[in-house]
Amino acid sequence: MADPVTTVLRTRESKLVARISAAVPSTGVRAKRTGLRLGIGDDAALLAPRPGFDVVVSSDFFVEDAHFIARLHPPESVGYKSLVRAVSDLSAMGAEPGYFLLNLALPSRKTGAWLDGYVKGLGDAARKSRILLIGGDLSRSEKVSIAITVIGYAKAGRAMRRSGARHGDLIYVSGQLGAARLGLDILLKHQGAVAGAGRLLAPHLYPPLRLDLGEWISRERIASAMMDISDGLSIDLGRLCEASRAGAVIEAGSIPRAAISREWQERLRLAPGAALEFALHGGDDYELLMTVPPHHIHKLRRAPGRIPLTCIGKITRNRRMVLVNASGRTQPLLEKGWDHFSRHA
């Protein structure tokens, strides 16, 4: 005879699965087109690999009190961002999104309105990313813990890597850097959303997706190396340089940074150079960082989406990273971005 407690828990879990799958794309025309043979509802999903393509797989954690604060971050933002962070790894490889797995642990008190908000944000991100939910797992926990695995495709041999940068390549970034850090500062210092700050909070709560740009760069073979800026330009550029066994010279004045008005400078009590500090070390931007050989620069004019692409420096042979200020003075570029295991995390 079945244990009645276990039966009740299974019933509740089944209802939660049904609510999630109803809110997040998991079936339909795209499922057939991408080769999904069996999705949610069985012990495992069945995929039909696409000939001529490499499979690209990445996973990402999104944990309460490490990546978000439940009382400050809306559940819609948590859902949206938990997926966009993972999909951004596909953008960085120039891959087309296919499927994702969701492992979600949460307290019982968050299986009502909070979960509804979470899956709404998750569904919005899935539709924007053109990616399908194909399974995962649910569990109970004292705090929310989310682990997402994304699966995508890149034409055989075309997936971008960090390790291809060479001496003389120019360093480009997409979009604007530091806006997410500014939004986080507002959220933390004011302990929640602030009237009139919605536009400034958006880059932190709902970061951009650069899928079309990443796929285009891969398809046109424009960049020699590429990655996304998740932990901060300084630390992520350091990772690219280490993988490529190279160094970099960065022009501080060329870095596209979020403008901070005098009003917010005073309200947040920021130092005069905060905009540059946020752009260099803030993280959470999910823009693309790439190195481009000089003879490919002219192709960037045809980039899709009208996303600004800015040259901020050059790859060098030595293994050092250098920052050049407006007066031409140089200093070492220290890696001060986000690190989970640093003393300041």
N, C-alpha and C positions, 0 to 999 in steps of 0.2 A: 504494500500500500504506500502511495506517495506521501511524503511529509507535507502536511498542509501549509506550513510556513514557507517551505521551498516552492510549493505550487503558487502561492500568492506572489512571492518575489519574482518568479518567472513570468507570471501574468503581467505584473507591473512593468518589468523590463521589456516585454513584448510590446506593451503599449507605448513605452518610451521610444523604442525602435521605430514603431509605426509613425509616431509624431515627427521623428527626425527625418525619416525617408519621405514623408509627405511634404516637408518643407524644403528639402535639399534635392536637387536633380540627381536621379539615380537610375532612371529608365528612359525609354523613348527613342526617337529617331537617332539621336547622337550615340546612344548605346550600341545600336546596330552598326552605325558608320565607323565607330572606333574599335569594333571587334570584341565587344563584351558579350560573352556567351551566357554567363550566369552571374547575377549580382547579389543584392541583399536577400537574405532569407535562407541560405544554406550554410554549410560548415565553412565554405571558402568560395571565393569568386573564381570564375573561369574566363581567361582572356585568350584571344587569338592573336599572337604576335604579328606585327605588320612587316612583310618582306621589304628589305632595303632600308630598314630603320634600326637604330640602336635604342634600347630601352633605357630611360633615364629615371633613377629612383632616388628620392631624398626623404628624410624624416625630420620632424621639428617638434620640440616641446613648447607648451604655452601653459605656465603654471602660476596659480594664484600666489601673490606676494613676491614672486620672482619676476614675472612679466607683466602682471596687471594687479590692481588693487580693487577688490570686488565692490567696495563702497564708493569708489571714484569712477571706475570704468563701466559704462553702460554694457549690459549683456550683449546688445547688438554689435557693439564695437569689439567685444571679446570674440564673438563668433566670426565676424568679418576678418579681424586681424589674425586670428589663429590660423586661418586658411591662407590668407594672402602672404604671410611670412613664409609658409612652406612652398607655395606656388612661385614665390620670388626666386627660389633656388632653381626652378625650371627655366625662368626667364634668364637667369645668369648663365645657363648652359645653352641658351638658344633653342630650347626644346618646346614642343607643343604639348600642352597638358592633356592627359587622358583620364586618369582615375585618382581617387584618394581613399585612404582608410582612416577612420576616425576612432581613436581610443579615448573614451571620456569617463573620468571618475569625478563624482560630485556628491555633495551632501544631499540627503533626502529633502531638505528644505528648499533646495534649488531645482527640484524636478517640476516645479509649477511655472510661474510667470518668468522666472529667470531663464529656465530652459527654453521657453517659447521665444524670448528675446534672443537668446544665443543662436538658436537654429534659424531664426529670421536673418540675422547677420551672416551666418554661415551660408545660407542659401543664396543670399545676395552675392557673396564673394564667389560661390561656385558658378553661378550663372555668368558673372562677369569674367571669370577665368575659363569658362567653357570646359569645366571638369566635372566628372561624375563620381558620386559617392558609391562605393561598391562593397562596403562592409566595415568591420571594426569590432569594438568591444565596449561594454558598459560596466562600470563598477561603482560601488559606494566608497566615499572618502570623506575625510574631515574638511578638506579644501579641494577646490576645483583643480584638476590636473588633466591637461589635454595633450595628446600625442597624435600627430597627423603624419601619415606617410603619403607622399605624392608620387605618381608614376606618369611619365611622359615619354615622348618620342622625339628623336632627332635623326635626320638623314644619316645613314652610315658614314662615320668618319667626320661628321660636321659638328658634333657637340663641342661647345666652347670650354676651355680649361683656363686655369690660373697660370699655367706654367709656360706659356708661349711668348711672353714679352721679351723683346730684344733691344739692345743698345740703339738709341735713336728713335724708337717708337714714341709717339706722342700719347699723353695720358688724357683721356676724356671722361667726363661724367655727364650723366643725363640729369635734367631737371634742376632742382634747387636743394641745397644741403642745409641742415640745421633747423628746418621748420618743425620737424617732429620733436626735437629736443625743446624748442620754444613752447610747443603745446604741452609737453610733459611738465615743464617748469610752471606754467600757468595752473595746470591741474593740481600739482602737488602743493604749491604755495598758497593757493586759494581753497584747497581741499574740496575740489569739485568744479563743475562747469560754472563759468562766469558770464554774466550778461554782456553781450557784445563781443564775446571772444570765440564764437562758433567757428569763424573762418580760420582763426589761429589754432584751434584745437583739432581741426579736421585732419591735418597731415599726421598727427599722432594717433588719433582714434581710427581713422580710415585711410591708411597709407596707399600710395599709388601702385598700380600694376604696370609693368613695362614688358608685357608678354609679346606684343606685336613687334616692338623694337628689338627685343632679344632674338626673336625668330628671324627677323629681317637681317640682322647683323651676321647671324650664323649662316643663313642661306646665301648671302652675298659674299661671304668670306672676307669681311672687312677688318675685323679685329684679330690681333695675334693672341690676346688673352682677355678674359672678361670674368667678372664676378659681381654680386650685388653688394650694396653698402648697407649692411645690417647692424654692425657693431660700431661704426664710425669710420670715416675716411682714413684716418691715420692708421688704425689697427688693420683695416681691411686692405689698404694699399701695402702695408707691411707683409701681410700674408701673400699677396700677389707677387711682391718682390722676392720673398723667400722661396716661393714655388718656382719662380723664373730665374733664381740665382742672379738677381740684378738689384740695382738701386734706383732712386728717383730724385729728381729735382722738381719741387712744387712751387709755383708762383702764388703767394698768398693773395695778391690782388686779383687774380684770375678766377678764384674759387667762387662759383655762384652761390650766394648765401641768402638766407631768409632775412628780409629787412625787419628791424625791430624799431618801432616808433619810440619817440622820446617818452610818450605816456607809459608804454609798457616797460621801457628801460627803467623808469622811476618806480613803477608799481612793483616790479619784480626785483628791484635793487640790484640791477645787473651792472657789471663793470663795462667800461667803454668798448672793450674788444670782445664782448660776449658773442656777437654774431659770427665772428671768425672762429672762436672757440667751439661754438655749437656746430658749425659746418665741419670743422676738423675732427671733433671727438664725440659729437652728440649721439650718433647712431640712430637706428630705427627709421632711416630714410627710404630704404629699399629702392634706391636709384641704382643705375648700372654704372660700374667703373670698368673702363676698357682701355686697352693700349692699341694704337692704330699705326701701322707703318705709314710713313709720309706719302708714299705713292697711292694710298687708298683714301686720303683725306677728302678728295673731291667727291667721293661717293656719298659722304655723310649728308650732302645737300638733299639727297633723295630719301632721307629717313622718314618713316611713316609717323603720323600722329602729331606733327608739329611740336615735338618735345625738344626743348633746347638741349643742344649738345655743346659742351664747353671744354676747350683745351685748357688744362690747368698745369701742365708740366711735361717732363720728358723722362724716359727710362735711360739710366746710365749703366756703365759696366761695373762700377764699384758697388759694394753691397750696402751702401748707406742711403738713408733718406734725408733730404735737406729741404728746408723751407726758406724761400727768399722773400723778404718783406718789400714794401713799396720803395724803400730807399736803396734796395739792392743788397742789404745786409743779410747774411745767411746764418742759419742756426739749425741744429739737428731737429728733425721732425720726430717727436716722441710719440710712441703708440699709446695713446691715453683713452681709447674708446672703451666700449663695454666689455667686461670680462667677468663671467659669473663667479669666478673663484678669486678675484682680486680682493684686497682689503676693503675697497670702497663699494663693492657690489651691493 
